[in-house]
Amino acid sequence: MSREFNRYVEKQFALRMKRFDLDPVRASGPIAWPGERCFRTRGEGTVCWVCIFPNYKGLNEFNIELAWSHLGEYPASCTARPALLARPPDCFAQHAQGFIRLGEWADPPRASWGADTLEEQLAMLQAAQVPPLADPLVEDAIRTIEVTGLPLMAQARAARTAFQALCDGPSSGSGPAGQPGP
């Protein structure tokens, strides 16, 4: 893996995510990926994040997850990433918080954003080699965030009322899927 690739991708997202009016934040806690960078929606109530993280196996690639929390905090109490039962749009009303892999919902679906060849995936790249490889990947990821991710985030935020109605239902104090109510 090339540290140059990861640094470049991180800088490009920091520059390009500004247009979505998301605040950069660092993820922390037992569920945060090493090297993860997050961009958070503003406001109270339901909060969403776009989470970008390098390949944990050391390849020159990255992945993107969308996180949501009706509790207003980074979903550090989740036990898996992505959340195993998270299938939009229903999951937003059924679960207090969770993560979904954005690539699954892209058109066409993809597992991650990375080099096409194994040689490029494993290469220790020099700074001059990174932009030609990373720029098209970052552009595609930004386009996917805009076309797919932002609407999913809007659905998550809109599901707050339905989530709260489930929490306030006859189960008296416990939320859906055994999660505590807000």
C-alpha positions in Angstrom: 0.0 0.0 0.0 1.1 3.5 -0.7 0.9 6.1 2.1 1.1 8.6 -0.7 -2.2 7.2 -2.1 -4.0 7.5 1.2 -2.7 11.0 2.0 -3.7 12.2 -1.5 -7.2 10.7 -1.3 -7.7 12.2 2.2 -6.7 15.6 0.9 -8.9 15.4 -2.1 -12.0 14.5 -0.1 -11.3 17.3 2.4 -11.3 19.7 -0.6 -14.2 18.3 -2.5 -16.6 17.5 0.3 -17.0 21.2 1.2 -19.6 21.6 -1.5 -22.0 19.3 0.4 -22.0 21.5 3.5 -20.7 18.6 5.7 -18.3 19.3 8.6 -15.1 17.2 8.8 -14.7 15.3 12.0 -12.5 12.5 13.2 -14.2 9.2 14.1 -13.2 7.7 17.4 -14.2 4.7 19.4 -13.9 0.9 19.0 -15.8 0.8 15.7 -13.8 3.5 13.9 -11.6 2.3 11.1 -7.9 3.2 11.2 -7.3 6.2 8.9 -11.0 6.9 8.7 -12.2 10.5 7.8 -15.7 11.5 8.4 -17.9 14.4 7.2 -20.9 15.1 9.4 -24.2 16.8 8.7 -25.1 19.8 10.8 -27.9 20.2 13.3 -29.5 18.3 16.1 -31.6 15.1 16.1 -30.7 12.7 13.4 -27.1 13.1 12.2 -25.4 11.5 9.2 -21.8 11.0 8.2 -19.9 10.2 5.0 -17.1 8.0 6.2 -14.0 7.5 3.9 -11.4 5.0 4.9 -8.4 3.3 3.2 -8.4 -0.4 2.5 -7.6 -2.2 5.7 -5.7 -5.0 3.8 -3.2 -2.5 2.5 -4.3 -2.1 -1.1 -4.4 1.2 -3.0 -8.1 1.6 -2.6 -10.7 3.2 -0.3 -14.2 2.6 0.7 -17.1 4.8 1.7 -19.8 4.2 4.3 -22.8 6.3 5.3 -23.6 6.4 8.9 -26.7 7.7 10.7 -27.7 8.1 14.3 -31.1 9.2 15.6 -29.2 9.7 18.9 -27.1 12.6 17.6 -23.7 10.9 18.2 -21.3 8.8 16.1 -22.6 5.3 16.1 -19.8 3.9 18.2 -22.0 1.3 19.8 -22.6 -0.6 16.5 -21.0 -4.0 16.5 -20.4 -4.4 12.8 -19.6 -2.3 9.8 -21.5 -2.2 7.7 -24.5 -2.9 9.9 -25.6 -6.4 9.0 -29.4 -5.6 8.9 -29.2 -2.2 7.3 -31.2 -2.2 4.1 -32.3 1.3 3.1 -34.7 2.9 3.3 -36.4 0.7 6.0 -33.4 0.5 8.3 -33.5 4.2 8.9 -36.8 3.9 10.8 -36.0 0.5 12.4 -32.5 1.2 13.9 -31.3 4.0 16.1 -28.0 4.0 14.2 -25.9 2.1 11.7 -23.6 2.1 8.7 -24.2 1.2 5.1 -21.6 0.7 2.3 -22.2 3.3 -0.3 -20.8 1.1 -3.1 -23.6 -1.4 -2.7 -26.1 1.3 -3.6 -24.0 2.9 -6.4 -25.0 2.5 -10.1 -23.4 0.2 -11.0 -22.7 -1.4 -7.5 -19.1 -1.7 -6.5 -17.1 -3.2 -3.6 -14.7 -0.3 -3.3 -12.9 2.5 -5.2 -9.5 1.2 -6.2 -7.0 0.5 -9.0 -8.0 -1.8 -11.8 -5.0 -4.1 -11.8 -3.5 -6.0 -8.9 -0.1 -4.5 -9.7 -1.5 -1.0 -9.1 -3.4 -2.1 -6.1 -0.2 -3.4 -4.4 2.2 -0.7 -5.7 4.2 1.5 -3.4 3.5 4.7 -5.4 5.5 7.9 -5.5 3.7 11.2 -5.2 3.8 11.9 -9.0 2.1 8.5 -9.7 -0.9 9.0 -7.4 -3.0 11.7 -9.1 -3.5 9.8 -12.4 -4.6 6.8 -10.4 -6.6 8.4 -7.6 -8.3 11.4 -9.3 -10.8 9.3 -11.4 -11.6 7.2 -8.3 -12.2 10.3 -6.2 -14.3 11.9 -8.9 -16.5 8.8 -9.2 -16.8 8.5 -5.5 -17.9 12.2 -5.2 -20.4 11.7 -8.0 -21.8 8.6 -6.1 -22.0 10.6 -2.9 -24.0 13.3 -4.7 -26.3 11.0 -6.6 -26.8 8.2 -4.2 -25.4 9.2 -0.8 -27.0 12.5 -0.2 -30.5 11.1 -1.0 -29.9 8.2 1.4 -28.8 10.7 4.1 -32.0 12.7 3.5 -34.1 9.5 3.9 -32.3 8.7 7.2 -33.1 12.2 8.5 -36.7 12.0 7.4 -37.1 8.6 9.1 -36.6 10.1 12.6 -40.3 10.6 13.2 -41.0 7.0 12.2 -38.2 5.7 14.4 -39.4 7.7 17.4 -43.0 6.4 16.8 -41.6 2.9 17.0 -39.7 3.7 20.2 -42.8 5.3 21.8 -44.9 2.3 20.9 -46.3 -0.4 23.3 -42.8 -1.7 24.1 -42.6 1.1 26.7 -39.0 2.4 26.6 -37.2 0.0 24.4 -36.5 0.8 20.8 -36.6 -1.3 17.7 -34.4 -4.3 17.4 -33.7 -4.2 21.1 -32.1 -0.8 21.0 -32.8 1.8 23.7 -35.2 4.5 22.8 -33.9 8.1 22.3 
